[in-house]
Amino acid sequence: MVCSMEMLKVSCIGSDKIQPLTQCRFLAPSMTLSIRRRNSGSVSCFPFAKHSPVLAVVYDRAGAASESVVNRTEPGSRTLADQLRLGSLTEDGLSYKESFIVRSYEVGINKTATVETIANLLQEVGCNHAQSVGFSTDGFATTPTMRKLRLIWVTARMHIEIYKYPAWSDVVEIETWCQGEGRVGTRRDFILKDYATDQVIGRATSKWVMMSQDTRRLQKVSDDVREEYLVFCPREPRLAFPEDNNNSLKKIPKLDDPANNFRLQLAPRRADLDMNQHVNNVTYIGWVLESMPQEIIDNHELQSITLDYRRECQQDDIVDSLTSVEPTEGAETVSELQGTNGSVTAKGEKQDRLQFLHLLRLSGVELEINRGRTEWRKKAAR
């Protein structure tokens, strides 16, 4: 595709939060997209590979062309995916941002992204962050020492809050960063924004622990592994949820049986298995929601979900999903990690909010796989 100066001028009119007004970087033969910001009506330059480590043609305000290389990763590590991906490390190199278009197959009956879609995007941006700093492309963000010792990362806890669900064709920008949590594992946080308005629409935090790929037993994080990833972490704790009493820290009690609602005999599909040879953590979200009462699904939308992963699930396992209403008093915190993120969690009225406890267990033997908590808000009137 030939891109003329007139086309560049049209594509780059208006303000842009990522690129200076004086230049528009594009990768031929890819096309430059234009997105109209809802709050200003201006058109912004939104090119493929906007931060990618590729040879870019830079046009200054006078129209003169010059060549420059945007160095974001180690030489020789560039791939076609790197060139087309809409993401890169931030300027300080301590976090990573990537933008995604919500596809038609990623939305539900309300034409907005499902929570499974959000969770999949979080997993994708976390893996892409790891790849951008040179970690493994054949596993979920494994470091060189981890690969040598056949260790993998597995999810221990995930907490997601959605303040506004993106709709079909919306562009979502996700920023992520990680930090150490002692010998136990690592923590990865996320902030989600509507690209067009720069509005924070969600936050998430997750805890990860190491497991032996051979024995399937948890392992402590060694000094060698910590040194490999801490160099890419913020020097001071930076938390997506900085408040001491935020919901991401609350313990989840085990759900008493019999539960109010249940779905029994759920079987993993082959497509539910990931590259670590067990059921992917996002599948658990779908199983949890399977036992939600239909009237709640019809009249409410998910505000937050917290999952504690206690046992990995294999392809031949059969799972029961149990759900009951939870009283709202007396939550206890499970972490003392302090820090700031420069912003506060969106807090709305607690009216019309419902909380539920969840339990996933192996059918028959009743071994606990996962326990969870969800909070639901009343759907806005249309």
Beta strands, then each sheet from edge to edge (+ up, - down):
strand 1: 25-26
strand 2: 32-36
strand 3: 43-47
strand 4: 55-59
strand 5: 65-69
strand 6: 87-89
strand 7: 96-101
strand 8: 151-162
strand 9: 171-181
strand 10: 185-194
strand 11: 199-212
strand 12: 218-219
strand 13: 261-266
strand 14: 300-309
strand 15: 319-325
strand 16: 353-362
strand 17: 368-378
sheet 1: 1+ 4- 5+
sheet 2: 2+ 3-
sheet 3: 6+ 7- 9+ 10- 11+ 8- 14+ 17- 16+ 15- 13+
sheet 4: 6+ 7- 9+ 10- 11+ 12-
end
